C-alpha cells in the first residue's frame, strides 16, 4: 500500500499543524523560517504554487501518509527533461512518526513514480553531513553517495556542506 499521494490544497491545515508542532525539532535541518512561514495561508500558498509546478511538469508535490493521516511531505522537484531526465527529492516526517520505516517506504514509492510514470533516468538527494537518519533512508532505497558539496545550502542560518546522493534507473 503506497504511503504517498499527490498533495492537495486541502492538506494545508495538516501540513501547517505538523510544521508548527515540529518547528523546534526541524530547526537544525532547514533554512531559517520566520513566524509567517508557519501560517495556514502561507502553507496553502506553497501548496498552490507546488500544484501549479506539477501541472507544468516540473515537480510532483506529495504528502506522506500513515493510513489516512498526513505525517510529512516529499517533493520530486527540479524535473529536467531533454538529455538529463533527472529530478531531486526532498522529504520530512513529523517526529512522532519517525523511526517506523515510513520515510523509507515513501522514498521507495517516489522512486517508483520517478522511474515509472515520469520516466526519469536519475534521482538525486542531498543531506547535511550529520543527518545519518536521512542518509540511511536513501541508502536503504539504493541511493549511492557520490560527493560532498561545500557550503551547499544555508541551513539554520549558516552555509553547510551536504553529502550528495544519486540513483539511476540502471542501478
Z-matrix of the N, CA and C atoms (Angstrom, degrees):
N
C 1 1.458
C 2 1.530 1 108.65
N 3 1.335 2 117.25 1 124.77
C 4 1.473 3 119.85 2 -179.41
C 5 1.529 4 111.46 3 -61.30
N 6 1.320 5 115.54 4 147.01
C 7 1.465 6 120.50 5 177.06
C 8 1.526 7 111.18 6 -110.09
N 9 1.332 8 116.45 7 12.90
C 10 1.464 9 120.51 8 175.17
C 11 1.522 10 108.97 9 -132.73
N 12 1.322 11 113.95 10 157.61
C 13 1.460 12 121.64 11 170.90
C 14 1.514 13 107.29 12 -152.61
N 15 1.322 14 116.24 13 161.44
C 16 1.463 15 120.52 14 177.60
C 17 1.526 16 108.25 15 -63.04
N 18 1.312 17 115.19 16 133.05
C 19 1.460 18 121.54 17 179.32
C 20 1.521 19 110.64 18 -66.62
N 21 1.319 20 115.40 19 156.90
C 22 1.466 21 122.21 20 172.12
C 23 1.526 22 107.25 21 -130.60
N 24 1.310 23 116.16 22 165.72
C 25 1.462 24 120.59 23 176.55
C 26 1.527 25 110.00 24 -62.16
N 27 1.320 26 116.83 25 -28.19
C 28 1.462 27 120.70 26 178.80
C 29 1.528 28 112.81 27 -66.02
N 30 1.340 29 117.97 28 -12.90
C 31 1.459 30 121.49 29 176.92
C 32 1.530 31 112.51 30 -80.88
N 33 1.315 32 117.66 31 -8.78
C 34 1.467 33 121.03 32 -176.15
C 35 1.529 34 113.75 33 -54.95
N 36 1.329 35 120.36 34 -45.00
C 37 1.470 36 118.34 35 179.37
C 38 1.531 37 113.01 36 -61.34
N 39 1.316 38 117.74 37 -42.38
C 40 1.467 39 120.45 38 -179.72
C 41 1.522 40 110.96 39 -66.95
N 42 1.329 41 116.93 40 -43.00
C 43 1.469 42 120.74 41 179.07
C 44 1.524 43 109.83 42 -63.32
N 45 1.317 44 117.01 43 -44.26
C 46 1.466 45 121.19 44 179.72
C 47 1.522 46 110.70 45 -60.40
N 48 1.307 47 116.79 46 -46.05
C 49 1.472 48 120.86 47 -179.94
C 50 1.532 49 110.76 48 -61.42
N 51 1.321 50 117.27 49 -42.03
C 52 1.463 51 120.74 50 178.77
C 53 1.528 52 111.43 51 -64.34
N 54 1.318 53 116.21 52 -44.81
C 55 1.464 54 119.69 53 -179.35
C 56 1.527 55 111.41 54 -64.08
N 57 1.311 56 116.80 55 -40.15
C 58 1.464 57 119.92 56 177.46
C 59 1.529 58 111.07 57 -65.24
N 60 1.328 59 117.03 58 -44.62
C 61 1.462 60 121.24 59 -178.09
C 62 1.526 61 112.31 60 -66.10
N 63 1.323 62 117.13 61 -27.72
C 64 1.463 63 121.72 62 -175.67
C 65 1.523 64 113.07 63 -109.56
N 66 1.326 65 116.42 64 11.24
C 67 1.465 66 121.16 65 -174.18
C 68 1.528 67 112.25 66 -52.94
N 69 1.308 68 117.14 67 -51.26
C 70 1.465 69 120.47 68 -177.51
C 71 1.530 70 111.50 69 -66.39
N 72 1.314 71 117.11 70 -42.09
C 73 1.468 72 121.04 71 -179.05
C 74 1.524 73 111.70 72 -66.30
N 75 1.331 74 117.75 73 -35.45
C 76 1.461 75 121.08 74 -178.69
C 77 1.532 76 112.82 75 -80.91
N 78 1.326 77 118.12 76 -18.84
C 79 1.469 78 122.17 77 -172.42
C 80 1.530 79 114.36 78 -50.81
N 81 1.336 80 121.09 79 -41.47
C 82 1.471 81 119.55 80 -179.89
C 83 1.527 82 114.37 81 -69.56
N 84 1.329 83 117.71 82 -10.55
C 85 1.464 84 121.72 83 -171.56
C 86 1.517 85 114.06 84 -111.40
N 87 1.330 86 117.80 85 -3.67
C 88 1.466 87 121.03 86 -172.99
C 89 1.532 88 110.13 87 -131.70
N 90 1.334 89 116.81 88 165.35
C 91 1.468 90 119.20 89 173.46
C 92 1.526 91 110.39 90 -60.43
N 93 1.337 92 116.49 91 157.80
C 94 1.460 93 120.47 92 174.92
C 95 1.522 94 108.80 93 -59.53
N 96 1.324 95 115.44 94 135.49
C 97 1.462 96 120.34 95 -179.26
C 98 1.522 97 108.86 96 -134.05
N 99 1.343 98 115.12 97 131.17
C 100 1.453 99 119.17 98 -179.61
C 101 1.534 100 110.54 99 -89.13
N 102 1.315 101 116.14 100 173.60
C 103 1.459 102 121.38 101 -175.22
C 104 1.532 103 114.19 102 -52.98
N 105 1.337 104 119.54 103 -43.00
C 106 1.468 105 118.53 104 -178.57
C 107 1.538 106 114.01 105 -59.55
N 108 1.327 107 117.40 106 -25.36
C 109 1.460 108 120.43 107 179.87
C 110 1.529 109 110.91 108 -62.91
N 111 1.330 110 116.99 109 -28.42
C 112 1.460 111 122.64 110 -174.77
C 113 1.529 112 113.32 111 -92.53
N 114 1.323 113 117.54 112 15.20
C 115 1.465 114 120.25 113 -179.69
C 116 1.519 115 110.80 114 -89.64
N 117 1.303 116 115.32 115 154.57
C 118 1.460 117 121.23 116 177.02
C 119 1.526 118 110.63 117 -59.67
N 120 1.328 119 117.50 118 -42.93
C 121 1.466 120 120.04 119 179.92
C 122 1.521 121 111.29 120 -59.68
N 123 1.324 122 117.18 121 -43.26
C 124 1.459 123 120.04 122 -179.77
C 125 1.523 124 111.50 123 -66.09
N 126 1.316 125 117.18 124 -44.33
C 127 1.467 126 119.55 125 179.95
C 128 1.527 127 111.04 126 -65.66
N 129 1.321 128 117.07 127 -34.98
C 130 1.466 129 120.36 128 175.78
C 131 1.534 130 109.43 129 -64.00
N 132 1.329 131 116.79 130 -43.60
C 133 1.464 132 120.82 131 178.96
C 134 1.526 133 110.80 132 -62.55
N 135 1.333 134 117.06 133 -42.44
C 136 1.464 135 120.68 134 178.19
C 137 1.524 136 110.24 135 -60.76
N 138 1.327 137 117.18 136 -43.76
C 139 1.466 138 119.85 137 178.55
C 140 1.530 139 111.26 138 -65.17
N 141 1.321 140 117.62 139 -41.18
C 142 1.467 141 120.37 140 178.00
C 143 1.526 142 110.72 141 -60.63
N 144 1.330 143 116.85 142 -44.51
C 145 1.463 144 121.11 143 179.09
C 146 1.527 145 110.79 144 -64.25
N 147 1.322 146 116.39 145 -40.44
C 148 1.463 147 120.81 146 178.59
C 149 1.519 148 111.13 147 -64.98
N 150 1.321 149 117.03 148 -39.58
C 151 1.463 150 120.13 149 179.20
C 152 1.528 151 111.63 150 -69.46
N 153 1.328 152 117.24 151 -31.94
C 154 1.473 153 120.20 152 173.26
C 155 1.528 154 110.02 153 -64.88
N 156 1.335 155 116.74 154 -42.75
C 157 1.469 156 120.53 155 177.29
C 158 1.535 157 110.35 156 -63.73
N 159 1.328 158 116.24 157 -36.41
C 160 1.461 159 120.39 158 176.83
C 161 1.524 160 110.08 159 -62.19
N 162 1.319 161 117.27 160 -44.49
C 163 1.462 162 121.40 161 179.21
C 164 1.532 163 111.15 162 -62.30
N 165 1.333 164 116.54 163 -29.31
C 166 1.468 165 121.27 164 178.93
C 167 1.527 166 112.31 165 -87.36
N 168 1.336 167 116.74 166 -4.85
C 169 1.458 168 120.57 167 176.42
C 170 1.512 169 115.47 168 83.00
N 171 1.339 170 117.77 169 16.85
C 172 1.470 171 119.40 170 -178.05
C 173 1.522 172 113.58 171 -102.91
N 174 1.331 173 117.81 172 -7.31
C 175 1.465 174 120.43 173 176.18
C 176 1.518 175 109.94 174 -161.59
N 177 1.332 176 114.73 175 163.40
C 178 1.466 177 121.40 176 172.62
C 179 1.521 178 106.44 177 -129.49
N 180 1.343 179 117.42 178 105.32
C 181 1.463 180 120.79 179 177.93
C 182 1.528 181 109.80 180 -83.45
N 183 1.310 182 115.95 181 124.97
C 184 1.457 183 121.41 182 -175.68
C 185 1.515 184 110.49 183 -124.85
N 186 1.322 185 116.36 184 153.96
C 187 1.456 186 121.12 185 168.71
C 188 1.519 187 107.34 186 -110.90
N 189 1.334 188 114.90 187 148.42
C 190 1.458 189 122.00 188 176.89
C 191 1.520 190 106.99 189 -97.99
N 192 1.320 191 115.79 190 135.78
C 193 1.453 192 121.72 191 -173.27
C 194 1.518 193 112.13 192 -120.63
N 195 1.324 194 114.76 193 149.47
C 196 1.453 195 123.12 194 164.16
C 197 1.523 196 103.89 195 -120.40
N 198 1.320 197 116.05 196 98.49
C 199 1.461 198 119.98 197 -168.73
C 200 1.510 199 108.48 198 69.08
N 201 1.334 200 117.06 199 -121.40
C 202 1.467 201 121.31 200 176.87
C 203 1.526 202 112.54 201 -98.42
N 204 1.328 203 117.73 202 -3.40
C 205 1.459 204 122.06 203 -175.70
C 206 1.531 205 111.12 204 -85.03
N 207 1.329 206 116.33 205 127.69
C 208 1.460 207 121.75 206 174.32
C 209 1.520 208 107.76 207 -73.42
N 210 1.346 209 116.61 208 122.83
C 211 1.462 210 121.43 209 -177.79
C 212 1.526 211 113.06 210 -122.55
N 213 1.328 212 117.44 211 -0.70
C 214 1.455 213 120.34 212 -179.78
C 215 1.514 214 110.90 213 176.55
N 216 1.317 215 114.23 214 -172.38
C 217 1.461 216 121.09 215 179.81
C 218 1.519 217 109.74 216 -135.86
N 219 1.322 218 115.16 217 152.91
C 220 1.456 219 123.19 218 173.59
C 221 1.512 220 106.61 219 -143.64
N 222 1.318 221 116.15 220 128.79
C 223 1.459 222 120.42 221 177.77
C 224 1.517 223 109.89 222 -116.83
N 225 1.322 224 114.86 223 136.24
C 226 1.457 225 121.56 224 165.28
C 227 1.523 226 102.87 225 -100.25
N 228 1.314 227 117.71 226 111.04
C 229 1.464 228 120.02 227 -171.01
C 230 1.528 229 111.23 228 -130.03
N 231 1.310 230 113.79 229 170.04
C 232 1.455 231 119.47 230 179.13
C 233 1.520 232 112.38 231 61.94
N 234 1.328 233 116.28 232 34.34
C 235 1.459 234 119.53 233 -179.10
C 236 1.523 235 108.52 234 -62.94
N 237 1.313 236 114.99 235 122.38
C 238 1.457 237 122.17 236 -178.13
C 239 1.518 238 108.49 237 -121.19
N 240 1.285 239 116.80 238 128.27
C 241 1.463 240 122.52 239 -179.46
C 242 1.527 241 110.34 240 -97.38
N 243 1.297 242 118.19 241 -156.68
C 244 1.456 243 121.80 242 -178.47
C 245 1.514 244 111.00 243 71.40
N 246 1.308 245 116.37 244 -141.88
C 247 1.460 246 121.12 245 -176.28
C 248 1.523 247 112.90 246 -69.33
N 249 1.341 248 118.98 247 -20.03
C 250 1.464 249 121.50 248 -175.36
C 251 1.533 250 113.26 249 -85.12
N 252 1.316 251 118.59 250 -48.79
C 253 1.473 252 122.95 251 -178.98
C 254 1.530 253 111.06 252 48.75
N 255 1.327 254 115.77 253 59.23
C 256 1.455 255 121.57 254 -170.92
C 257 1.522 256 111.23 255 -136.38
N 258 1.339 257 115.07 256 162.96
C 259 1.464 258 121.82 257 174.29
C 260 1.521 259 108.04 258 -157.26
N 261 1.323 260 115.07 259 168.61
C 262 1.463 261 121.87 260 176.17
C 263 1.523 262 108.21 261 -115.78
N 264 1.330 263 115.95 262 152.88
C 265 1.452 264 119.73 263 173.30
C 266 1.525 265 109.15 264 -120.76
N 267 1.306 266 114.84 265 148.45
C 268 1.459 267 122.92 266 173.87
C 269 1.517 268 107.72 267 -145.28
N 270 1.320 269 117.03 268 146.51
C 271 1.458 270 119.67 269 -173.89
C 272 1.516 271 111.40 270 -154.72
N 273 1.331 272 115.06 271 159.61
C 274 1.462 273 122.47 272 172.44
C 275 1.526 274 108.82 273 -153.63
N 276 1.313 275 114.52 274 152.01
C 277 1.464 276 122.14 275 177.57
C 278 1.525 277 107.52 276 -134.55
N 279 1.323 278 115.98 277 140.25
C 280 1.462 279 120.56 278 176.42
C 281 1.521 280 111.14 279 -57.90
N 282 1.330 281 115.21 280 147.15
C 283 1.475 282 121.02 281 -175.64
C 284 1.522 283 113.74 282 -53.43
N 285 1.318 284 117.22 283 -38.14
C 286 1.464 285 119.47 284 -175.25
C 287 1.525 286 112.84 285 -67.22
N 288 1.326 287 117.96 286 -13.24
C 289 1.468 288 121.33 287 -179.67
C 290 1.530 289 112.55 288 -114.37
N 291 1.313 290 117.71 289 3.70
C 292 1.460 291 119.78 290 179.37
C 293 1.531 292 110.07 291 -74.93
N 294 1.328 293 115.58 292 154.62
C 295 1.454 294 121.37 293 177.18
C 296 1.521 295 114.24 294 78.73
N 297 1.320 296 117.07 295 13.92
C 298 1.467 297 120.87 296 -178.84
C 299 1.524 298 112.53 297 -112.08
N 300 1.336 299 117.33 298 5.85
C 301 1.458 300 120.84 299 -179.87
C 302 1.516 301 114.26 300 85.22
N 303 1.332 302 117.37 301 2.75
C 304 1.460 303 119.72 302 -176.36
C 305 1.526 304 112.35 303 -73.31
N 306 1.324 305 117.92 304 -36.16
C 307 1.470 306 119.95 305 176.14
C 308 1.525 307 110.06 306 -65.35
N 309 1.323 308 116.56 307 -42.76
C 310 1.462 309 120.16 308 178.61
C 311 1.527 310 110.14 309 -60.71
N 312 1.326 311 117.04 310 -44.82
C 313 1.464 312 121.10 311 178.73
C 314 1.528 313 111.03 312 -64.56
N 315 1.325 314 117.33 313 -41.31
C 316 1.461 315 121.23 314 -179.63
C 317 1.527 316 111.02 315 -63.34
N 318 1.333 317 117.09 316 -43.82
C 319 1.469 318 120.12 317 177.65
C 320 1.529 319 109.75 318 -63.71
N 321 1.323 320 117.46 319 -39.58
C 322 1.459 321 120.51 320 176.34
C 323 1.517 322 111.99 321 -60.11
N 324 1.329 323 116.82 322 -42.93
C 325 1.464 324 120.80 323 177.25
C 326 1.531 325 110.90 324 -64.47
N 327 1.327 326 117.08 325 -38.54
C 328 1.468 327 120.96 326 179.20
C 329 1.526 328 110.94 327 -66.31
N 330 1.322 329 116.92 328 -37.84
C 331 1.469 330 120.41 329 176.60
C 332 1.524 331 109.52 330 -60.98
N 333 1.327 332 116.97 331 -43.14
C 334 1.469 333 120.76 332 179.03
C 335 1.530 334 110.81 333 -60.08
N 336 1.326 335 117.67 334 -40.86
C 337 1.465 336 121.10 335 177.37
C 338 1.526 337 110.09 336 -66.18
N 339 1.328 338 116.47 337 -47.29
C 340 1.467 339 121.09 338 -175.62
C 341 1.524 340 112.10 339 -62.83
N 342 1.314 341 116.54 340 -45.00
C 343 1.460 342 120.02 341 -176.60
C 344 1.526 343 112.12 342 -90.06
N 345 1.338 344 116.75 343 -13.49
C 346 1.456 345 121.47 344 177.28
C 347 1.516 346 110.84 345 -94.06
N 348 1.330 347 115.96 346 -94.80
C 349 1.465 348 119.45 347 -173.01
C 350 1.528 349 113.87 348 -63.95
N 351 1.333 350 118.38 349 -29.92
C 352 1.470 351 119.41 350 178.68
C 353 1.522 352 112.56 351 -84.39
N 354 1.324 353 117.02 352 -16.71
C 355 1.464 354 123.30 353 177.91
C 356 1.534 355 112.44 354 53.97
N 357 1.332 356 115.52 355 43.50
C 358 1.458 357 120.32 356 177.35
C 359 1.530 358 110.36 357 -83.64
N 360 1.312 359 115.31 358 161.66
C 361 1.469 360 121.84 359 177.76
C 362 1.531 361 111.35 360 -101.15
N 363 1.338 362 117.05 361 -28.35
C 364 1.464 363 120.86 362 -170.91
C 365 1.515 364 110.55 363 -142.96
N 366 1.332 365 115.65 364 140.74
C 367 1.457 366 123.02 365 169.54
C 368 1.513 367 108.05 366 -122.16
N 369 1.308 368 116.73 367 145.99
C 370 1.445 369 120.85 368 175.58
C 371 1.512 370 110.02 369 -132.14
N 372 1.324 371 114.96 370 158.50
C 373 1.462 372 122.11 371 177.10
C 374 1.515 373 107.12 372 -152.37
N 375 1.308 374 115.57 373 154.68
C 376 1.457 375 121.45 374 179.16
C 377 1.524 376 108.64 375 -131.90
N 378 1.333 377 115.98 376 143.74
C 379 1.464 378 120.53 377 175.73
C 380 1.519 379 109.29 378 -133.68
N 381 1.310 380 115.83 379 152.68
C 382 1.455 381 119.27 380 168.34
C 383 1.528 382 107.80 381 -58.57
N 384 1.310 383 117.04 382 149.25
C 385 1.462 384 120.51 383 -177.11
C 386 1.525 385 111.98 384 -57.29
N 387 1.317 386 117.92 385 -33.48
C 388 1.466 387 121.79 386 -176.58
C 389 1.526 388 113.68 387 -90.63
N 390 1.323 389 118.00 388 1.50
C 391 1.463 390 121.26 389 -177.71
C 392 1.535 391 110.11 390 -87.37
N 393 1.312 392 114.99 391 69.87
C 394 1.463 393 119.75 392 -176.05
C 395 1.525 394 112.89 393 -67.45
N 396 1.313 395 118.07 394 -30.10
C 397 1.464 396 119.93 395 179.19
C 398 1.532 397 110.42 396 -62.70
N 399 1.321 398 116.67 397 -46.86
C 400 1.457 399 120.19 398 179.17
C 401 1.529 400 110.66 399 -67.76
N 402 1.308 401 116.86 400 -35.58
C 403 1.471 402 119.92 401 177.18
C 404 1.524 403 110.49 402 -62.11
N 405 1.330 404 117.32 403 -40.12
C 406 1.465 405 120.56 404 178.85
C 407 1.525 406 111.34 405 -64.99
N 408 1.322 407 117.53 406 -37.43
C 409 1.468 408 120.86 407 175.95
C 410 1.527 409 109.76 408 -58.73
N 411 1.318 410 115.85 409 -45.94
C 412 1.467 411 120.08 410 -179.18
C 413 1.526 412 111.18 411 -66.49
N 414 1.327 413 117.04 412 -46.18
C 415 1.463 414 120.57 413 -179.50
C 416 1.526 415 111.58 414 -60.83
N 417 1.327 416 117.35 415 -41.23
C 418 1.469 417 120.78 416 178.68
C 419 1.527 418 111.80 417 -62.88
N 420 1.323 419 116.82 418 -22.71
C 421 1.459 420 121.50 419 178.92
C 422 1.530 421 112.80 420 -98.13
N 423 1.324 422 117.24 421 11.30
C 424 1.456 423 120.55 422 174.45
C 425 1.512 424 116.43 423 91.10
N 426 1.343 425 118.04 424 -1.01
C 427 1.460 426 120.10 425 176.60
C 428 1.523 427 109.06 426 -65.90
N 429 1.333 428 115.02 427 149.29
C 430 1.459 429 120.18 428 177.80
C 431 1.528 430 109.75 429 -123.57
N 432 1.331 431 116.70 430 137.78
C 433 1.468 432 118.76 431 175.42
C 434 1.521 433 109.28 432 -72.08
N 435 1.326 434 116.08 433 143.66
C 436 1.463 435 118.61 434 179.85
C 437 1.518 436 114.02 435 -135.11
N 438 1.323 437 117.47 436 2.91
C 439 1.455 438 118.41 437 177.41
C 440 1.513 439 111.85 438 165.48
N 441 1.315 440 113.54 439 176.85
C 442 1.461 441 121.26 440 177.60
C 443 1.521 442 107.36 441 -121.89
N 444 1.321 443 115.78 442 132.93
C 445 1.461 444 121.70 443 175.80
C 446 1.520 445 108.29 444 -102.03
N 447 1.333 446 117.05 445 110.24
C 448 1.465 447 119.81 446 -179.81
C 449 1.534 448 111.44 447 -67.04
N 450 1.321 449 115.70 448 140.30
C 451 1.476 450 121.71 449 176.92
C 452 1.524 451 111.33 450 45.35
N 453 1.307 452 117.17 451 48.33
C 454 1.462 453 122.99 452 -170.93
C 455 1.524 454 113.31 453 -73.49
N 456 1.333 455 116.53 454 -48.39
C 457 1.458 456 121.05 455 -178.93
C 458 1.524 457 109.82 456 -134.83
N 459 1.335 458 114.72 457 149.86
C 460 1.460 459 119.88 458 176.33
C 461 1.524 460 108.26 459 -87.80
N 462 1.321 461 114.94 460 101.89
C 463 1.462 462 122.91 461 -175.08
C 464 1.524 463 108.25 462 -115.57
N 465 1.317 464 115.95 463 134.85
C 466 1.471 465 122.00 464 179.00
C 467 1.532 466 111.10 465 51.46
N 468 1.334 467 115.54 466 33.34
C 469 1.462 468 120.40 467 174.31
C 470 1.513 469 116.58 468 90.29
N 471 1.338 470 118.39 469 -1.90
C 472 1.467 471 118.67 470 178.52
C 473 1.526 472 110.70 471 -138.86
N 474 1.335 473 114.43 472 150.65
C 475 1.462 474 120.18 473 178.85
C 476 1.525 475 108.37 474 -69.72
N 477 1.334 476 115.73 475 127.74
C 478 1.457 477 119.47 476 -173.81
C 479 1.526 478 111.57 477 -129.94
N 480 1.338 479 114.27 478 145.10
C 481 1.457 480 121.48 479 177.04
C 482 1.528 481 109.39 480 -70.27
N 483 1.323 482 115.40 481 149.11
C 484 1.461 483 121.66 482 178.57
C 485 1.525 484 110.15 483 -131.47
N 486 1.320 485 114.98 484 144.71
C 487 1.455 486 122.56 485 172.95
C 488 1.524 487 107.07 486 -87.23
N 489 1.333 488 115.75 487 129.20
C 490 1.461 489 121.72 488 -176.76
C 491 1.529 490 110.07 489 -97.27
N 492 1.320 491 115.97 490 136.70
C 493 1.468 492 122.61 491 178.91
C 494 1.530 493 108.88 492 -125.86
N 495 1.320 494 115.27 493 153.17
C 496 1.454 495 119.80 494 172.45
C 497 1.520 496 110.93 495 -145.99
N 498 1.315 497 114.78 496 160.26
C 499 1.455 498 123.37 497 176.16
C 500 1.516 499 106.51 498 -142.79
N 501 1.325 500 115.36 499 131.19
C 502 1.466 501 121.23 500 179.31
C 503 1.515 502 109.49 501 -111.10
N 504 1.301 503 116.50 502 155.35
C 505 1.460 504 119.56 503 176.78
C 506 1.535 505 110.29 504 -61.23
N 507 1.308 506 117.26 505 -24.04
C 508 1.469 507 121.13 506 -178.88
C 509 1.523 508 112.53 507 -85.29
N 510 1.332 509 118.48 508 -4.38
C 511 1.467 510 120.95 509 179.61
C 512 1.516 511 111.22 510 -75.83
